Amino acid sequence: MVKSVICDMDGVIYRGKQLIPGANDFVQRLLAAQTPFLFLTNNAEQTPLDLKIKLEQLGIQGVTTDNFITSAMATAMFLKQQKEHASAYVLGGGGLISALYNVGFSMSESNPDYVVVAKSTMFNFDQLKKAVRLIDNGAKFIGTNPDMIDPIEGGNEPAAGTILAAISAATGKKPYIVGKPNALMMTLATRKLGVHAEEAVMIGDRMDTDIVGGMEAGMKTALVLSGVTTPEIMAHFPYKPDYVFNNVGEIDPAVL
């Protein structure tokens, strides 16, 4: 039986600005049972406080900022281990910039140590040109997460992976990606919860990030069909989750 839950957010708890049916019941079950849990998200745009407030606005009460790990936080932790007090040119939102500031990084457009890329709704050609020039001049190329699309109400929208692909095509270099499915994210999550991987379940809507990342980290995995993955898409992968649910409202961690 699992002792803790690690759960994706986009496509699992909400889709854009719409709460997914059963999500609030699921979170309240976790809180009532005092089951340790983390929302582990490849969303690098928002801070834990932003995400907490978003859940509250959607009707989910009781979570704290300690219930979140974002790919921005994981990227900042990783880069701090690589080089103290480094500099970065950032393509991304406030969540990523805040995480990097919090570990002592400075933001620079002149010979930075790193070019760090996340999803950015303000991405434009001038930023693309600058990122390419800096990487060509020796800055190390870092991505927060590889997701090509994000689920929103009414469909999907381009995500960090599309921006990374454009920069990679122009430079001929591949980024080092910190977020899911990199096991680094899973290791940070289980370490924060104080459990071993085999005592946790990873719940997500993506076979190529959530499920493979959880599986390779040694966790149980549960796929929900409320996000980007359909049964037809799932069938194309050479691995499968331990469980499949329509949405998190069907999940009772006590019986996993």
N, C-alpha and C positions, 0 to 999 in steps of 0.2 A: 504494500500500500504506500502511496506517495505521501510525503510529509509537507511538501510545499508546491506552490504553483507559480510558474513563470508564464506570463500571458502577453501576447501581442495586443495591439490596440486597434490600428486601422484595419477595418474589415472584420474585426472580432468583437470589439466593444462598441464601436461606432463606425459609420460610413459617412465621411464628410462631417456634416453638422447634424446627422440623424443617428439617434441611439438604436442599436440593433436589438430586436425583440429578445427578451430574456437576459440581457446583459446586466441590468440592475439586480435582478434576482440572484444571478450568479455571484456578483460581488458581495451582496448582502449575506449569502451563504458562507462565503469565505470569512467575512468579518465575524459572523455569529459563531462559527466553529473555531475561530482564532487560528485559522490556517495561514501560515506565513506565505505571502505572495508578493510578486513584483510584476509590474507592467514593464516589459522589455520591448522597446520600440525602436525601429529604424528611423523614426521621425526625428530629424535633427533641427527642425525649425523652432521648436518650442522647449521651454525650460520645464522642469518638474512642476513648478508652481503654475505655469500656464496650463499644463495638462491636468493638474488637480482642479483648477478653476473650470476648465472645459467640462470635466466629468460632473462637477457640481451643477453647472448650467444645464447639463443634459439630464439631471435628476439623480445622479449617483453621489451619495453622501458617505462620509466615513473614511475616505482614503487620505493619506498624508503624502507629503513630498518624498518621504522615504520609500514610498511604494513604487518609485519609478527609476528606471535606468534608460537613458536614450543613447542613440548611436553617437550623438555629439559628446556626451559625457565619456563614453568609452574611448572615443577618438582622442579627447583631451588627456585622459589617463594614460593612454598608450604613448602619445607624443611626449608627455612629460617624462616618461621612463626612458625615452630615446634621447632627449636633449632638454636640459633645464633652461628656462628663460629664453626660449627660441622665439622666432618671429614667423608669422604666417600671412599669406594673402588668402583671404577667405571668400569663397563663393557660397553663400548660405545665409540663413536667417539669424535672428537674435539669439536663438538657443545655442547655436554653434559658437558664435562670437563670445557669448557669456561663459560657456564652458571652457573655452581656451583662455580667456582672461582669468578665470578662477584658478587655473594651474600655473599662472605666471607668464603666459605668452603675450607678446605684443603683436599688433596688427601692422603690417607693412606692405607697401606696393613697390618697395625698392630693395631688390636682392633678398627676399625672405628665405628662410630655411625651408619652408614648406608652402605648397599650394594645397589648400584644404577645401574640398568641394562637397557640398550637400545639395539637396533640393533648394531651388531658389525661384520664387515666382517673379523676381525682378531680373532674372538672367537676360543678358543682352549681348550683342556682338562685341562691343567694346570690352566687356568682361572676358569673353572668350579669347579675344586677341591678347589681352594682358596675361591671362593664365598661360596661354601657349608660349608667349615670349619668356615668361619667368621660368617655366619648366625647361624650355630650351636652353636657358642660361644657368641651369643647375639646381633649381628648387626641386625638392622631392614632392612627388605627386601622390596625394592622399585623398581617399574617398570615405565618407562616413558610412555609406551603404550602397548596395548595387541595384536596388529596386528600380525597374524600368517604368512602372506605372503605380499609381496609388488609387485605391477605390474611393470614390466620392459619390454623393447622392446623384443618381442619374447616369452613372457610368464610371469612367476612369480618367485620370489625367497624368501627363508625363511626370516622372520623379527623378531622383538624383542620377540614376543610371543613364538616362538620356543625355544629361550634361556631361557626365564622365566619358561617355562614348564619343561625344563631339570633340572633347579635348584630346582624348586618346587617339582619335583619327588624325588630328592635326599635328600631334607631337610624335606619334609612333611609339608612345610609351604607355604602359598599363599602370593604373593606380594601385596602391596597396589599400585594400578596403577593410576597415575595422569592424563594421557592423555585421549583423547576421548575413550569411551563415557562418562567418568566422567564429570559431570556437572561443575566441577571446571574449566575445560578448557573453556567451553562456557561462564561461568561467567566472567572470566578474559578477554575474547574477547569483550563481550558487554560492560564491564567496560572501557576497553581501547577506544572503539568507542564512549562511552558516550551515549548509547541508551538502551532502555528497550528490553528485549528478544522478545517481540511481534512485535517489529519494525525491526527485522532482519530476514534474510533468511539464512539457513545453506545449502550450496551446497557441495555434496560429492558423492563418488562412492561406499561407503560401508553402507549397511543396519545396521550392528552391531556396528558401531562406529559413523559415521557422522549423519545418519538419526535418530537413536534412541537417540543419544546425543542431537541433535537439538530439537527433539520432546519433550524430557523430560525437556529441558530447557525452553520450551514455544515458540520456534521459528517456523516459517514456514520452510519446508524442501524441497529440490529439489535433486532428485537422477539423476546422469548422468550414462549412460551405457558404458562409455569409459574406465572404470577401471575393477574392479574385479566382479561386480554384473551384472548378466544377468536377463532378465524378469523371467526366470524359478527359479533362486535363490531368487529373490524378492518375488515370490509367496509363498515361504515357511515361511515367517515371519508373525507374528500375527499383525503387524502394517504396515502402508504404508506411503510413502512420499506424500506431498501435490502435487508435480509435478514430472514428469519423462521426461527426455530429452535424446537424443542420445549423445550430448556433450554440453559443455558450450556455444559453438557458437550459439546455438538455444535460449539462455536465454537473455531476455531483462528485467533487474530488474525493469524497469519503469512500467511494466504491471503485476508484481507479486502481 
